[in-house]
Amino acid sequence: MYKILVFPIKIHIYIYIYIYIYIYIYIYIYIFFFKKKIFYIFFLYIIYIYIYI
């Protein structure tokens, strides 16, 4: 019973961590894209994120 209760909580924590990392990377790329105006790096990061997930 304890494992059944704890396991979903761990899944939620991992999901939130992944969401925060994804948002952080996206914001960083967005800022970088606007500062440097380099589209292909922005595009490569998107591809990398999709491959990684």
C-alpha positions in Angstrom: 0.0 0.0 0.0 2.8 2.4 0.8 4.5 1.8 -2.5 1.2 2.3 -4.4 0.8 5.7 -2.7 4.5 6.8 -3.1 5.0 5.8 -6.7 2.5 8.2 -8.3 4.0 11.0 -6.2 7.4 10.2 -7.6 6.0 10.2 -11.1 4.5 13.6 -10.5 7.7 15.0 -9.2 9.6 13.7 -12.3 7.0 15.2 -14.6 7.2 18.6 -12.9 11.1 18.5 -13.1 10.9 17.7 -16.8 8.4 20.5 -17.4 10.5 23.0 -15.5 13.7 21.9 -17.4 11.8 22.1 -20.7 10.4 25.6 -19.9 13.9 26.8 -18.8 15.6 25.6 -22.0 12.8 27.0 -24.1 13.1 30.5 -22.5 16.9 30.3 -22.7 16.7 29.5 -26.5 14.0 32.1 -27.0 16.3 34.8 -25.4 19.3 33.6 -27.3 17.4 33.5 -30.6 16.3 37.1 -30.2 19.7 38.3 -29.0 21.8 36.5 -31.7 19.2 36.3 -34.4 20.5 32.8 -35.4 17.6 30.6 -36.5 19.4 27.4 -37.2 20.7 27.0 -33.6 17.1 27.6 -32.3 15.9 24.9 -34.8 18.7 22.4 -33.8 17.8 22.8 -30.1 14.1 22.0 -30.9 15.2 18.9 -32.8 17.5 17.9 -29.9 14.8 18.3 -27.3 12.4 16.1 -29.4 15.0 13.4 -29.9 16.0 13.5 -26.2 12.4 13.1 -25.0 
